[in-house]
C-alpha cells in the first residue's frame, strides 16, 4: 500500500487498488478500529475517502469529455445543411475546416 501511495502515476486502476486495499485491511484486521489504533484507522479512512472523491471527479471529467463533441457535431451538421440548401459555393469555401 505504501508503494501505491508514493507512486506518481495517476490512473483509474491505481485509485481503485488503493481503495480496495484499504477496505480489505479493515475487513482482515478488525482491531484497526480499536481506540489504540485510532490514528491509523483515520488515515485509512482518509485514503478511502480521497480515493472515492478522485474516482467521482474522474467519472465527471470523462462524462464531460464524452459529451463535449456532440454540440460541435450538431453545429457542423447544421452549417452543412444550411449551406447545401442555399447552394452557395463561397459559403463552404470560406467555412472553417471543422464545419465542413
Secondary structure as the mmCIF struct_conf table of DSSP 4:
data_model
#
loop_
_struct_conf.conf_type_id
_struct_conf.id
_struct_conf.beg_label_comp_id
_struct_conf.beg_label_asym_id
_struct_conf.beg_label_seq_id
_struct_conf.end_label_comp_id
_struct_conf.end_label_asym_id
_struct_conf.end_label_seq_id
HELX_RH_AL_P HELX_RH_AL_P1 UNK A 2 UNK A 6
HELX_RH_AL_P HELX_RH_AL_P2 UNK A 12 UNK A 28
HELX_RH_3T_P HELX_RH_3T_P1 UNK A 30 UNK A 33
BEND BEND1 UNK A 34 UNK A 34
HELX_RH_3T_P HELX_RH_3T_P2 UNK A 35 UNK A 37
HELX_RH_AL_P HELX_RH_AL_P3 UNK A 38 UNK A 86
TURN_TY1_P TURN_TY1_P1 UNK A 87 UNK A 87
HELX_RH_AL_P HELX_RH_AL_P4 UNK A 89 UNK A 94
BEND BEND2 UNK A 95 UNK A 95
HELX_RH_3T_P HELX_RH_3T_P3 UNK A 97 UNK A 99
#
